[in-house]
Every structure is written in structure tokens, then in C-alpha cells.
Amino acid sequence: MYKGLKGWRYGMVIGGLVGAIGATIYPVIIHPYLYPDKWKAESKAIREAYDIDQEKIQPGNMKVWTDPFDRPGKPGNK
């Protein structure tokens, strides 16, 4: 008869699932959030390497996205 997962085995399965989700999410979401300067530099280098002009590929003649809260006096701005 199957007794199911009980006790520490149940904890190991749940811990493994949470760990796998965390390991998957970290490089995609968390690392770029914590180190945005590195991400911006990489994006800029890739666009230069492939000769991509954001203004030309922007759909619907829309301007390239800018931070609407990017104002003088904001921490990190001049």
C-alpha cells in the first residue's frame, strides 16, 4: 500500500519545488532587478553589435519608453 509523503519527505518535496522555482526565477527577474546598470550596459552592447536603432524599430511611431518619474532631484539623478 502507498503511504504517501509524510514528515520530512513531504518537506523535502515542497522544499525542492520552491528551490527549483527560485533557481529559475533568479536569473530572469531578480538579478536584473538588483543590478540594472549591468543589464542596461549589456542591452546597449547588444544593440550596438547588431546595429539596432530603437527609434527605427519602435512600433506605431511611438517614442522609446522613458521613466515618467525620472525628474531632477530624484535619488541617483542630477
PQR file with spaces between the fields and no chain letter, atoms N, CA, C, O and H, PARSE charges and radii, in Angstrom:
ATOM       1  N    MET     1       0.824   -1.192    0.000 -0.4000 1.5000
ATOM       2  CA   MET     1       0.000    0.000    0.000 -0.0000 2.0000
ATOM       3  C    MET     1       0.862    1.246    0.000  0.5500 1.7000
ATOM       4  O    MET     1       1.926    1.297    0.617 -0.5500 1.4000
ATOM       5  N    TYR     2       0.373    2.244   -0.706 -0.4000 1.5000
ATOM       6  CA   TYR     2       1.075    3.530   -0.767 -0.0000 2.0000
ATOM       7  C    TYR     2       0.727    4.334    0.472  0.5500 1.7000
ATOM       8  O    TYR     2      -0.447    4.540    0.779 -0.5500 1.4000
ATOM       9  H    TYR     2      -0.492    2.202   -1.207  0.4000 1.0000
ATOM      10  N    LYS     3       1.755    4.788    1.185 -0.4000 1.5000
ATOM      11  CA   LYS     3       1.532    5.530    2.421 -0.0000 2.0000
ATOM      12  C    LYS     3       1.582    7.031    2.206  0.5500 1.7000
ATOM      13  O    LYS     3       1.209    7.793    3.098 -0.5500 1.4000
ATOM      14  H    LYS     3       2.709    4.620    0.935  0.4000 1.0000
ATOM      15  N    GLY     4       2.039    7.475    1.032 -0.4000 1.5000
ATOM      16  CA   GLY     4       2.096    8.905    0.742 -0.0000 2.0000
ATOM      17  C    GLY     4       3.323    9.554    1.357  0.5500 1.7000
ATOM      18  O    GLY     4       4.100    8.919    2.071 -0.5500 1.4000
ATOM      19  H    GLY     4       2.342    6.856    0.307  0.4000 1.0000
ATOM      20  N    LEU     5       3.473   10.823    1.062 -0.4000 1.5000
ATOM      21  CA   LEU     5       4.593   11.580    1.602 -0.0000 2.0000
ATOM      22  C    LEU     5       4.190   12.164    2.944  0.5500 1.7000
ATOM      23  O    LEU     5       3.203   12.891    3.051 -0.5500 1.4000
ATOM      24  H    LEU     5       2.842   11.338    0.482  0.4000 1.0000
ATOM      25  N    LYS     6       4.961   11.837    3.954 -0.4000 1.5000
ATOM      26  CA   LYS     6       4.673   12.358    5.290 -0.0000 2.0000
ATOM      27  C    LYS     6       5.980   12.782    5.931  0.5500 1.7000
ATOM      28  O    LYS     6       7.046   12.242    5.636 -0.5500 1.4000
ATOM      29  H    LYS     6       5.763   11.246    3.867  0.4000 1.0000
ATOM      30  N    GLY     7       5.874   13.750    6.806 -0.4000 1.5000
ATOM      31  CA   GLY     7       7.034   14.157    7.583 -0.0000 2.0000
ATOM      32  C    GLY     7       8.101   14.845    6.759  0.5500 1.7000
ATOM      33  O    GLY     7       7.819   15.749    5.972 -0.5500 1.4000
ATOM      34  H    GLY     7       5.008   14.189    7.046  0.4000 1.0000
ATOM      35  N    TRP     8       9.327   14.402    6.954 -0.4000 1.5000
ATOM      36  CA   TRP     8      10.461   15.078    6.322 -0.0000 2.0000
ATOM      37  C    TRP     8      10.476   14.883    4.810  0.5500 1.7000
ATOM      38  O    TRP     8      11.001   15.732    4.089 -0.5500 1.4000
ATOM      39  H    TRP     8       9.555   13.667    7.594  0.4000 1.0000
ATOM      40  N    ARG     9       9.915   13.787    4.317 -0.4000 1.5000
ATOM      41  CA   ARG     9       9.878   13.571    2.860 -0.0000 2.0000
ATOM      42  C    ARG     9       8.972   14.607    2.182  0.5500 1.7000
ATOM      43  O    ARG     9       9.304   15.122    1.114 -0.5500 1.4000
ATOM      44  H    ARG     9       9.488   13.097    4.903  0.4000 1.0000
ATOM      45  N    TYR    10       7.839   14.904    2.801 -0.4000 1.5000
ATOM      46  CA   TYR    10       6.942   15.931    2.292 -0.0000 2.0000
ATOM      47  C    TYR    10       7.664   17.276    2.278  0.5500 1.7000
ATOM      48  O    TYR    10       7.574   18.024    1.304 -0.5500 1.4000
ATOM      49  H    TYR    10       7.570   14.486    3.669  0.4000 1.0000
ATOM      50  N    GLY    11       8.368   17.577    3.343 -0.4000 1.5000
ATOM      51  CA   GLY    11       9.139   18.821    3.423 -0.0000 2.0000
ATOM      52  C    GLY    11      10.211   18.899    2.351  0.5500 1.7000
ATOM      53  O    GLY    11      10.458   19.970    1.797 -0.5500 1.4000
ATOM      54  H    GLY    11       8.442   16.970    4.134  0.4000 1.0000
ATOM      55  N    MET    12      10.844   17.789    2.056 -0.4000 1.5000
ATOM      56  CA   MET    12      11.876   17.758    1.013 -0.0000 2.0000
ATOM      57  C    MET    12      11.267   18.006   -0.372  0.5500 1.7000
ATOM      58  O    MET    12      11.866   18.713   -1.182 -0.5500 1.4000
ATOM      59  H    MET    12      10.644   16.919    2.506  0.4000 1.0000
ATOM      60  N    VAL    13      10.110   17.448   -0.653 -0.4000 1.5000
ATOM      61  CA   VAL    13       9.466   17.646   -1.950 -0.0000 2.0000
ATOM      62  C    VAL    13       9.055   19.105   -2.111  0.5500 1.7000
ATOM      63  O    VAL    13       9.324   19.720   -3.143 -0.5500 1.4000
ATOM      64  H    VAL    13       9.624   16.873    0.005  0.4000 1.0000
ATOM      65  N    ILE    14       8.407   19.655   -1.098 -0.4000 1.5000
ATOM      66  CA   ILE    14       7.985   21.056   -1.162 -0.0000 2.0000
ATOM      67  C    ILE    14       9.204   21.970   -1.236  0.5500 1.7000
ATOM      68  O    ILE    14       9.211   22.920   -2.018 -0.5500 1.4000
ATOM      69  H    ILE    14       8.189   19.156   -0.259  0.4000 1.0000
ATOM      70  N    GLY    15      10.225   21.702   -0.443 -0.4000 1.5000
ATOM      71  CA   GLY    15      11.457   22.493   -0.485 -0.0000 2.0000
ATOM      72  C    GLY    15      12.135   22.412   -1.838  0.5500 1.7000
ATOM      73  O    GLY    15      12.681   23.405   -2.321 -0.5500 1.4000
ATOM      74  H    GLY    15      10.219   20.930    0.193  0.4000 1.0000
ATOM      75  N    GLY    16      12.107   21.235   -2.456 -0.4000 1.5000
ATOM      76  CA   GLY    16      12.688   21.071   -3.791 -0.0000 2.0000
ATOM      77  C    GLY    16      11.937   21.865   -4.840  0.5500 1.7000
ATOM      78  O    GLY    16      12.544   22.473   -5.722 -0.5500 1.4000
ATOM      79  H    GLY    16      11.664   20.429   -2.063  0.4000 1.0000
ATOM      80  N    LEU    17      10.612   21.861   -4.745 -0.4000 1.5000
ATOM      81  CA   LEU    17       9.813   22.636   -5.699 -0.0000 2.0000
ATOM      82  C    LEU    17      10.054   24.131   -5.528  0.5500 1.7000
ATOM      83  O    LEU    17      10.233   24.843   -6.516 -0.5500 1.4000
ATOM      84  H    LEU    17      10.119   21.368   -4.029  0.4000 1.0000
ATOM      85  N    VAL    18      10.059   24.607   -4.304 -0.4000 1.5000
ATOM      86  CA   VAL    18      10.322   26.025   -4.052 -0.0000 2.0000
ATOM      87  C    VAL    18      11.735   26.394   -4.515  0.5500 1.7000
ATOM      88  O    VAL    18      11.933   27.457   -5.102 -0.5500 1.4000
ATOM      89  H    VAL    18       9.913   24.028   -3.502  0.4000 1.0000
ATOM      90  N    GLY    19      12.701   25.540   -4.261 -0.4000 1.5000
ATOM      91  CA   GLY    19      14.073   25.791   -4.697 -0.0000 2.0000
ATOM      92  C    GLY    19      14.201   25.826   -6.214  0.5500 1.7000
ATOM      93  O    GLY    19      14.918   26.663   -6.762 -0.5500 1.4000
ATOM      94  H    GLY    19      12.540   24.676   -3.784  0.4000 1.0000
ATOM      95  N    ALA    20      13.506   24.915   -6.892 -0.4000 1.5000
ATOM      96  CA   ALA    20      13.558   24.891   -8.354 -0.0000 2.0000
ATOM      97  C    ALA    20      12.924   26.147   -8.948  0.5500 1.7000
ATOM      98  O    ALA    20      13.445   26.707   -9.912 -0.5500 1.4000
ATOM      99  H    ALA    20      12.923   24.234   -6.447  0.4000 1.0000
ATOM     100  N    ILE    21      11.813   26.586   -8.385 -0.4000 1.5000
ATOM     101  CA   ILE    21      11.173   27.815   -8.862 -0.0000 2.0000
ATOM     102  C    ILE    21      12.085   29.009   -8.606  0.5500 1.7000
ATOM     103  O    ILE    21      12.241   29.868   -9.474 -0.5500 1.4000
ATOM     104  H    ILE    21      11.390   26.131   -7.602  0.4000 1.0000
ATOM     105  N    GLY    22      12.686   29.068   -7.424 -0.4000 1.5000
ATOM     106  CA   GLY    22      13.605   30.166   -7.105 -0.0000 2.0000
ATOM     107  C    GLY    22      14.823   30.181   -8.017  0.5500 1.7000
ATOM     108  O    GLY    22      15.267   31.244   -8.451 -0.5500 1.4000
ATOM     109  H    GLY    22      12.559   28.370   -6.719  0.4000 1.0000
ATOM     110  N    ALA    23      15.360   29.005   -8.305 -0.4000 1.5000
ATOM     111  CA   ALA    23      16.532   28.919   -9.185 -0.0000 2.0000
ATOM     112  C    ALA    23      16.190   29.336  -10.611  0.5500 1.7000
ATOM     113  O    ALA    23      17.045   29.849  -11.332 -0.5500 1.4000
ATOM     114  H    ALA    23      15.000   28.141   -7.952  0.4000 1.0000
ATOM     115  N    THR    24      14.947   29.119  -11.015 -0.4000 1.5000
ATOM     116  CA   THR    24      14.518   29.515  -12.350 -0.0000 2.0000
ATOM     117  C    THR    24      14.250   31.011  -12.424  0.5500 1.7000
ATOM     118  O    THR    24      14.579   31.655  -13.420 -0.5500 1.4000
ATOM     119  H    THR    24      14.252   28.702  -10.429  0.4000 1.0000
ATOM     120  N    ILE    25      13.658   31.560  -11.384 -0.4000 1.5000
ATOM     121  CA   ILE    25      13.268   32.971  -11.376 -0.0000 2.0000
ATOM     122  C    ILE    25      14.462   33.898  -11.162  0.5500 1.7000
ATOM     123  O    ILE    25      14.475   35.000  -11.711 -0.5500 1.4000
ATOM     124  H    ILE    25      13.391   31.037  -10.575  0.4000 1.0000
ATOM     125  N    TYR    26      15.451   33.497  -10.395 -0.4000 1.5000
ATOM     126  CA   TYR    26      16.548   34.394  -10.038 -0.0000 2.0000
ATOM     127  C    TYR    26      17.233   35.039  -11.245  0.5500 1.7000
ATOM     128  O    TYR    26      17.318   36.266  -11.287 -0.5500 1.4000
ATOM     129  H    TYR    26      15.440   32.602   -9.949  0.4000 1.0000
ATOM     130  N    PRO    27      17.728   34.274  -12.237 -0.5600 1.5000
ATOM     131  CA   PRO    27      18.452   34.932  -13.334  0.2800 2.0000
ATOM     132  C    PRO    27      17.552   35.735  -14.277  0.5500 1.7000
ATOM     133  O    PRO    27      18.037   36.596  -15.010 -0.5500 1.4000
ATOM     134  N    VAL    28      16.251   35.459  -14.264 -0.4000 1.5000
ATOM     135  CA   VAL    28      15.345   36.132  -15.182 -0.0000 2.0000
ATOM     136  C    VAL    28      14.745   37.403  -14.584  0.5500 1.7000
ATOM     137  O    VAL    28      14.579   38.397  -15.291 -0.5500 1.4000
ATOM     138  H    VAL    28      15.856   34.759  -13.668  0.4000 1.0000
ATOM     139  N    ILE    29      14.423   37.383  -13.304 -0.4000 1.5000
ATOM     140  CA   ILE    29      13.724   38.504  -12.676 -0.0000 2.0000
ATOM     141  C    ILE    29      14.568   39.201  -11.618  0.5500 1.7000
ATOM     142  O    ILE    29      14.736   40.419  -11.667 -0.5500 1.4000
ATOM     143  H    ILE    29      14.558   36.575  -12.730  0.4000 1.0000
ATOM     144  N    ILE    30      15.092   38.457  -10.678 -0.4000 1.5000
ATOM     145  CA   ILE    30      15.726   39.056   -9.500 -0.0000 2.0000
ATOM     146  C    ILE    30      17.075   39.688   -9.818  0.5500 1.7000
ATOM     147  O    ILE    30      17.332   40.812   -9.386 -0.5500 1.4000
ATOM     148  H    ILE    30      14.956   37.467  -10.638  0.4000 1.0000
ATOM     149  N    HIS    31      17.934   39.013  -10.550 -0.4000 1.5000
ATOM     150  CA   HIS    31      19.270   39.555  -10.847 -0.0000 2.0000
ATOM     151  C    HIS    31      19.205   40.858  -11.644  0.5500 1.7000
ATOM     152  O    HIS    31      19.889   41.814  -11.278 -0.5500 1.4000
ATOM     153  H    HIS    31      17.724   38.100  -10.901  0.4000 1.0000
ATOM     154  N    PRO    32      18.406   40.940  -12.728 -0.5600 1.5000
ATOM     155  CA   PRO    32      18.306   42.226  -13.433  0.2800 2.0000
ATOM     156  C    PRO    32      17.721   43.337  -12.557  0.5500 1.7000
ATOM     157  O    PRO    32      18.086   44.502  -12.713 -0.5500 1.4000
ATOM     158  N    TYR    33      16.818   42.987  -11.640 -0.4000 1.5000
ATOM     159  CA   TYR    33      16.236   43.988  -10.737 -0.0000 2.0000
ATOM     160  C    TYR    33      17.284   44.524   -9.771  0.5500 1.7000
ATOM     161  O    TYR    33      17.300   45.719   -9.474 -0.5500 1.4000
ATOM     162  H    TYR    33      16.521   42.040  -11.514  0.4000 1.0000
ATOM     163  N    LEU    34      18.155   43.655   -9.281 -0.4000 1.5000
ATOM     164  CA   LEU    34      19.178   44.076   -8.318 -0.0000 2.0000
ATOM     165  C    LEU    34      20.342   44.803   -8.974  0.5500 1.7000
ATOM     166  O    LEU    34      20.970   45.650   -8.340 -0.5500 1.4000
ATOM     167  H    LEU    34      18.142   42.685   -9.522  0.4000 1.0000
ATOM     168  N    TYR    35      20.642   44.490  -10.231 -0.4000 1.5000
ATOM     169  CA   TYR    35      21.787   45.073  -10.936 -0.0000 2.0000
ATOM     170  C    TYR    35      21.349   45.674  -12.271  0.5500 1.7000
ATOM     171  O    TYR    35      21.739   45.164  -13.321 -0.5500 1.4000
ATOM     172  H    TYR    35      20.131   43.802  -10.746  0.4000 1.0000
ATOM     173  N    PRO    36      20.547   46.744  -12.261 -0.5600 1.5000
ATOM     174  CA   PRO    36      20.033   47.298  -13.522  0.2800 2.0000
ATOM     175  C    PRO    36      21.115   47.914  -14.399  0.5500 1.7000
ATOM     176  O    PRO    36      20.980   47.909  -15.622 -0.5500 1.4000
ATOM     177  N    ASP    37      22.191   48.447  -13.808 -0.4000 1.5000
ATOM     178  CA   ASP    37      23.250   49.058  -14.616 -0.0000 2.0000
ATOM     179  C    ASP    37      23.941   48.028  -15.502  0.5500 1.7000
ATOM     180  O    ASP    37      24.244   48.304  -16.663 -0.5500 1.4000
ATOM     181  H    ASP    37      22.301   48.452  -12.814  0.4000 1.0000
ATOM     182  N    LYS    38      24.186   46.862  -14.963 -0.4000 1.5000
ATOM     183  CA   LYS    38      24.800   45.789  -15.750 -0.0000 2.0000
ATOM     184  C    LYS    38      23.872   45.391  -16.905  0.5500 1.7000
ATOM     185  O    LYS    38      24.329   45.178  -18.028 -0.5500 1.4000
ATOM     186  H    LYS    38      23.940   46.637  -14.020  0.4000 1.0000
ATOM     187  N    TRP    39      22.558   45.291  -16.619 -0.4000 1.5000
ATOM     188  CA   TRP    39      21.577   44.924  -17.636 -0.0000 2.0000
ATOM     189  C    TRP    39      21.510   45.978  -18.738  0.5500 1.7000
ATOM     190  O    TRP    39      21.458   45.642  -19.921 -0.5500 1.4000
ATOM     191  H    TRP    39      22.187   45.464  -15.707  0.4000 1.0000
ATOM     192  N    LYS    40      21.512   47.253  -18.349 -0.4000 1.5000
ATOM     193  CA   LYS    40      21.466   48.338  -19.337 -0.0000 2.0000
ATOM     194  C    LYS    40      22.712   48.329  -20.216  0.5500 1.7000
ATOM     195  O    LYS    40      22.623   48.535  -21.427 -0.5500 1.4000
ATOM     196  H    LYS    40      21.555   47.526  -17.388  0.4000 1.0000
ATOM     197  N    ALA    41      23.878   48.090  -19.606 -0.4000 1.5000
ATOM     198  CA   ALA    41      25.126   48.048  -20.380 -0.0000 2.0000
ATOM     199  C    ALA    41      25.109   46.880  -21.369  0.5500 1.7000
ATOM     200  O    ALA    41      25.525   47.028  -22.518 -0.5500 1.4000
ATOM     201  H    ALA    41      23.951   47.923  -18.622  0.4000 1.0000
ATOM     202  N    GLU    42      24.622   45.713  -20.916 -0.4000 1.5000
ATOM     203  CA   GLU    42      24.538   44.554  -21.814 -0.0000 2.0000
ATOM     204  C    GLU    42      23.577   44.817  -22.968  0.5500 1.7000
ATOM     205  O    GLU    42      23.876   44.488  -24.116 -0.5500 1.4000
ATOM     206  H    GLU    42      24.283   45.593  -19.982  0.4000 1.0000
ATOM     207  N    SER    43      22.428   45.408  -22.665 -0.4000 1.5000
ATOM     208  CA   SER    43      21.443   45.706  -23.709 -0.0000 2.0000
ATOM     209  C    SER    43      22.012   46.683  -24.724  0.5500 1.7000
ATOM     210  O    SER    43      21.813   46.524  -25.929 -0.5500 1.4000
ATOM     211  H    SER    43      22.185   45.675  -21.732  0.4000 1.0000
ATOM     212  N    LYS    44      22.720   47.694  -24.235 -0.4000 1.5000
ATOM     213  CA   LYS    44      23.316   48.680  -25.129 -0.0000 2.0000
ATOM     214  C    LYS    44      24.372   48.036  -26.026  0.5500 1.7000
ATOM     215  O    LYS    44      24.433   48.321  -27.222 -0.5500 1.4000
ATOM     216  H    LYS    44      22.881   47.823  -23.257  0.4000 1.0000
ATOM     217  N    ALA    45      25.201   47.168  -25.446 -0.4000 1.5000
ATOM     218  CA   ALA    45      26.247   46.493  -26.216 -0.0000 2.0000
ATOM     219  C    ALA    45      25.634   45.594  -27.293  0.5500 1.7000
ATOM     220  O    ALA    45      26.126   45.547  -28.420 -0.5500 1.4000
ATOM     221  H    ALA    45      25.152   46.937  -24.474  0.4000 1.0000
ATOM     222  N    ILE    46      24.565   44.887  -26.943 -0.4000 1.5000
ATOM     223  CA   ILE    46      23.913   44.000  -27.916 -0.0000 2.0000
ATOM     224  C    ILE    46      23.297   44.817  -29.048  0.5500 1.7000
ATOM     225  O    ILE    46      23.418   44.449  -30.216 -0.5500 1.4000
ATOM     226  H    ILE    46      24.166   44.926  -26.027  0.4000 1.0000
ATOM     227  N    ARG    47      22.627   45.938  -28.702 -0.4000 1.5000
ATOM     228  CA   ARG    47      22.028   46.775  -29.746 -0.0000 2.0000
ATOM     229  C    ARG    47      23.094   47.344  -30.670  0.5500 1.7000
ATOM     230  O    ARG    47      22.871   47.444  -31.877 -0.5500 1.4000
ATOM     231  H    ARG    47      22.529   46.237  -27.753  0.4000 1.0000
ATOM     232  N    GLU    48      24.252   47.721  -30.125 -0.4000 1.5000
ATOM     233  CA   GLU    48      25.340   48.245  -30.963 -0.0000 2.0000
ATOM     234  C    GLU    48      25.941   47.147  -31.833  0.5500 1.7000
ATOM     235  O    GLU    48      26.271   47.388  -32.994 -0.5500 1.4000
ATOM     236  H    GLU    48      24.432   47.640  -29.144  0.4000 1.0000
ATOM     237  N    ALA    49      26.087   45.935  -31.275 -0.4000 1.5000
ATOM     238  CA   ALA    49      26.688   44.827  -32.026 -0.0000 2.0000
ATOM     239  C    ALA    49      25.827   44.431  -33.228  0.5500 1.7000
ATOM     240  O    ALA    49      26.354   44.079  -34.283 -0.5500 1.4000
ATOM     241  H    ALA    49      25.819   45.740  -30.332  0.4000 1.0000
ATOM     242  N    TYR    50      24.516   44.490  -33.067 -0.4000 1.5000
ATOM     243  CA   TYR    50      23.616   44.093  -34.141 -0.0000 2.0000
ATOM     244  C    TYR    50      23.056   45.285  -34.906  0.5500 1.7000
ATOM     245  O    TYR    50      22.158   45.128  -35.734 -0.5500 1.4000
ATOM     246  H    TYR    50      24.088   44.776  -32.210  0.4000 1.0000
ATOM     247  N    ASP    51      23.578   46.464  -34.636 -0.4000 1.5000
ATOM     248  CA   ASP    51      23.184   47.695  -35.319 -0.0000 2.0000
ATOM     249  C    ASP    51      21.662   47.903  -35.264  0.5500 1.7000
ATOM     250  O    ASP    51      21.005   48.096  -36.287 -0.5500 1.4000
ATOM     251  H    ASP    51      24.307   46.592  -33.964  0.4000 1.0000
ATOM     252  N    ILE    52      21.124   47.857  -34.032 -0.4000 1.5000
ATOM     253  CA   ILE    52      19.696   48.033  -33.809 -0.0000 2.0000
ATOM     254  C    ILE    52      19.459   49.456  -33.320  0.5500 1.7000
ATOM     255  O    ILE    52      20.012   49.874  -32.303 -0.5500 1.4000
ATOM     256  H    ILE    52      21.658   47.700  -33.201  0.4000 1.0000
ATOM     257  N    ASP    53      18.634   50.195  -34.051 -0.4000 1.5000
ATOM     258  CA   ASP    53      18.255   51.544  -33.653 -0.0000 2.0000
ATOM     259  C    ASP    53      16.833   51.474  -33.106  0.5500 1.7000
ATOM     260  O    ASP    53      15.889   51.209  -33.850 -0.5500 1.4000
ATOM     261  H    ASP    53      18.184   49.856  -34.878  0.4000 1.0000
ATOM     262  N    GLN    54      16.684   51.712  -31.811 -0.4000 1.5000
ATOM     263  CA   GLN    54      15.373   51.583  -31.190 -0.0000 2.0000
ATOM     264  C    GLN    54      14.336   52.510  -31.815  0.5500 1.7000
ATOM     265  O    GLN    54      13.162   52.150  -31.910 -0.5500 1.4000
ATOM     266  H    GLN    54      17.451   51.927  -31.207  0.4000 1.0000
ATOM     267  N    GLU    55      14.744   53.663  -32.230 -0.4000 1.5000
ATOM     268  CA   GLU    55      13.803   54.612  -32.832 -0.0000 2.0000
ATOM     269  C    GLU    55      13.196   54.053  -34.124  0.5500 1.7000
ATOM     270  O    GLU    55      12.035   54.320  -34.433 -0.5500 1.4000
ATOM     271  H    GLU    55      15.698   53.955  -32.153  0.4000 1.0000
ATOM     272  N    LYS    56      13.987   53.275  -34.878 -0.4000 1.5000
ATOM     273  CA   LYS    56      13.508   52.741  -36.156 -0.0000 2.0000
ATOM     274  C    LYS    56      12.594   51.531  -35.982  0.5500 1.7000
ATOM     275  O    LYS    56      11.698   51.314  -36.798 -0.5500 1.4000
ATOM     276  H    LYS    56      14.931   53.058  -34.627  0.4000 1.0000
ATOM     277  N    ILE    57      12.806   50.747  -34.937 -0.4000 1.5000
ATOM     278  CA   ILE    57      12.011   49.530  -34.762 -0.0000 2.0000
ATOM     279  C    ILE    57      10.838   49.723  -33.814  0.5500 1.7000
ATOM     280  O    ILE    57      10.065   48.788  -33.605 -0.5500 1.4000
ATOM     281  H    ILE    57      13.534   50.924  -34.274  0.4000 1.0000
ATOM     282  N    GLN    58      10.683   50.898  -33.241 -0.4000 1.5000
ATOM     283  CA   GLN    58       9.577   51.159  -32.319 -0.0000 2.0000
ATOM     284  C    GLN    58       8.256   51.104  -33.083  0.5500 1.7000
ATOM     285  O    GLN    58       8.113   51.805  -34.085 -0.5500 1.4000
ATOM     286  H    GLN    58      11.310   51.658  -33.411  0.4000 1.0000
ATOM     287  N    PRO    59       7.286   50.298  -32.646 -0.5600 1.5000
ATOM     288  CA   PRO    59       6.033   50.162  -33.397  0.2800 2.0000
ATOM     289  C    PRO    59       5.155   51.410  -33.315  0.5500 1.7000
ATOM     290  O    PRO    59       5.155   52.117  -32.307 -0.5500 1.4000
ATOM     291  N    GLY    60       4.426   51.664  -34.361 -0.4000 1.5000
ATOM     292  CA   GLY    60       3.435   52.726  -34.371 -0.0000 2.0000
ATOM     293  C    GLY    60       3.984   54.125  -34.212  0.5500 1.7000
ATOM     294  O    GLY    60       3.287   55.010  -33.717 -0.5500 1.4000
ATOM     295  H    GLY    60       4.426   51.090  -35.180  0.4000 1.0000
ATOM     296  N    ASN    61       5.212   54.341  -34.620 -0.4000 1.5000
ATOM     297  CA   ASN    61       5.854   55.645  -34.480 -0.0000 2.0000
ATOM     298  C    ASN    61       5.797   56.187  -33.054  0.5500 1.7000
ATOM     299  O    ASN    61       5.743   57.398  -32.843 -0.5500 1.4000
ATOM     300  H    ASN    61       5.778   53.622  -35.022  0.4000 1.0000
ATOM     301  N    MET    62       5.811   55.287  -32.088 -0.4000 1.5000
ATOM     302  CA   MET    62       5.813   55.688  -30.684 -0.0000 2.0000
ATOM     303  C    MET    62       7.247   55.985  -30.257  0.5500 1.7000
ATOM     304  O    MET    62       8.189   55.410  -30.802 -0.5500 1.4000
ATOM     305  H    MET    62       5.855   54.303  -32.260  0.4000 1.0000
ATOM     306  N    LYS    63       7.415   56.879  -29.286 -0.4000 1.5000
ATOM     307  CA   LYS    63       8.762   57.155  -28.828 -0.0000 2.0000
ATOM     308  C    LYS    63       9.240   56.037  -27.914  0.5500 1.7000
ATOM     309  O    LYS    63       8.424   55.330  -27.322 -0.5500 1.4000
ATOM     310  H    LYS    63       6.650   57.346  -28.843  0.4000 1.0000
ATOM     311  N    VAL    64      10.535   55.870  -27.796 -0.4000 1.5000
ATOM     312  CA   VAL    64      11.118   54.841  -26.953 -0.0000 2.0000
ATOM     313  C    VAL    64      10.754   55.150  -25.513  0.5500 1.7000
ATOM     314  O    VAL    64      10.767   56.309  -25.099 -0.5500 1.4000
ATOM     315  H    VAL    64      11.198   56.444  -28.278  0.4000 1.0000
ATOM     316  N    TRP    65      10.426   54.105  -24.741 -0.4000 1.5000
ATOM     317  CA   TRP    65       9.969   54.277  -23.372 -0.0000 2.0000
ATOM     318  C    TRP    65      11.015   54.980  -22.522  0.5500 1.7000
ATOM     319  O    TRP    65      12.207   54.685  -22.600 -0.5500 1.4000
ATOM     320  H    TRP    65      10.416   53.164  -25.077  0.4000 1.0000
ATOM     321  N    THR    66      10.540   55.919  -21.707 -0.4000 1.5000
ATOM     322  CA   THR    66      11.386   56.588  -20.724 -0.0000 2.0000
ATOM     323  C    THR    66      10.669   56.536  -19.388  0.5500 1.7000
ATOM     324  O    THR    66       9.449   56.380  -19.339 -0.5500 1.4000
ATOM     325  H    THR    66       9.571   56.159  -21.644  0.4000 1.0000
ATOM     326  N    ASP    67      11.402   56.664  -18.332 -0.4000 1.5000
ATOM     327  CA   ASP    67      10.843   56.618  -16.984 -0.0000 2.0000
ATOM     328  C    ASP    67      10.039   57.894  -16.732  0.5500 1.7000
ATOM     329  O    ASP    67      10.614   58.982  -16.753 -0.5500 1.4000
ATOM     330  H    ASP    67      12.393   56.790  -18.371  0.4000 1.0000
ATOM     331  N    PRO    68       8.742   57.798  -16.495 -0.5600 1.5000
ATOM     332  CA   PRO    68       7.945   59.001  -16.286  0.2800 2.0000
ATOM     333  C    PRO    68       8.272   59.702  -14.971  0.5500 1.7000
ATOM     334  O    PRO    68       7.934   60.872  -14.788 -0.5500 1.4000
ATOM     335  N    PHE    69       8.925   58.996  -14.060 -0.4000 1.5000
ATOM     336  CA   PHE    69       9.270   59.580  -12.770 -0.0000 2.0000
ATOM     337  C    PHE    69      10.724   60.025  -12.719  0.5500 1.7000
ATOM     338  O    PHE    69      11.246   60.328  -11.646 -0.5500 1.4000
ATOM     339  H    PHE    69       9.201   58.046  -14.208  0.4000 1.0000
ATOM     340  N    ASP    70      11.377   60.066  -13.872 -0.4000 1.5000
ATOM     341  CA   ASP    70      12.784   60.458  -13.956 -0.0000 2.0000
ATOM     342  C    ASP    70      12.862   61.983  -13.958  0.5500 1.7000
ATOM     343  O    ASP    70      12.855   62.616  -15.014 -0.5500 1.4000
ATOM     344  H    ASP    70      10.952   59.821  -14.744  0.4000 1.0000
ATOM     345  N    ARG    71      12.936   62.561  -12.763 -0.4000 1.5000
ATOM     346  CA   ARG    71      12.934   64.014  -12.614 -0.0000 2.0000
ATOM     347  C    ARG    71      14.200   64.475  -11.917  0.5500 1.7000
ATOM     348  O    ARG    71      14.841   63.699  -11.209 -0.5500 1.4000
ATOM     349  H    ARG    71      12.941   62.047  -11.905  0.4000 1.0000
ATOM     350  N    PRO    72      14.561   65.734  -12.113 -0.5600 1.5000
ATOM     351  CA   PRO    72      15.677   66.272  -11.339  0.2800 2.0000
ATOM     352  C    PRO    72      15.341   66.197   -9.850  0.5500 1.7000
ATOM     353  O    PRO    72      14.204   66.446   -9.449 -0.5500 1.4000
ATOM     354  N    GLY    73      16.315   65.863   -9.058 -0.4000 1.5000
ATOM     355  CA   GLY    73      16.101   65.751   -7.626 -0.0000 2.0000
ATOM     356  C    GLY    73      15.788   64.336   -7.177  0.5500 1.7000
ATOM     357  O    GLY    73      15.820   64.048   -5.981 -0.5500 1.4000
ATOM     358  H    GLY    73      17.239   65.661   -9.383  0.4000 1.0000
ATOM     359  N    LYS    74      15.483   63.441   -8.123 -0.4000 1.5000
ATOM     360  CA   LYS    74      15.227   62.048   -7.776 -0.0000 2.0000
ATOM     361  C    LYS    74      16.554   61.430   -7.375  0.5500 1.7000
ATOM     362  O    LYS    74      17.564   61.710   -8.020 -0.5500 1.4000
ATOM     363  H    LYS    74      15.458   63.676   -9.095  0.4000 1.0000
ATOM     364  N    PRO    75      16.597   60.602   -6.340 -0.5600 1.5000
ATOM     365  CA   PRO    75      17.868   59.975   -5.945  0.2800 2.0000
ATOM     366  C    PRO    75      18.532   59.273   -7.129  0.5500 1.7000
ATOM     367  O    PRO    75      17.899   58.477   -7.822 -0.5500 1.4000
ATOM     368  N    GLY    76      19.773   59.565   -7.347 -0.4000 1.5000
ATOM     369  CA   GLY    76      20.526   58.989   -8.463 -0.0000 2.0000
ATOM     370  C    GLY    76      20.561   59.884   -9.679  0.5500 1.7000
ATOM     371  O    GLY    76      21.325   59.612  -10.606 -0.5500 1.4000
ATOM     372  H    GLY    76      20.288   60.211   -6.784  0.4000 1.0000
ATOM     373  N    ASN    77      19.767   60.941   -9.717 -0.4000 1.5000
ATOM     374  CA   ASN    77      19.765   61.897  -10.840 -0.0000 2.0000
ATOM     375  C    ASN    77      20.428   63.198  -10.411  0.5500 1.7000
ATOM     376  O    ASN    77      20.570   63.492   -9.224 -0.5500 1.4000
ATOM     377  H    ASN    77      19.147   61.161   -8.964  0.4000 1.0000
ATOM     378  N    LYS    78      20.819   63.950  -11.398 -0.4000 1.5000
ATOM     379  CA   LYS    78      21.459   65.234  -11.105 -0.0000 2.0000
ATOM     380  C    LYS    78      20.430   66.324  -11.015  0.5500 1.7000
ATOM     381  O    LYS    78      20.775   67.481  -10.773 -0.5500 1.4000
ATOM     382  H    LYS    78      20.703   63.711  -12.363  0.4000 1.0000
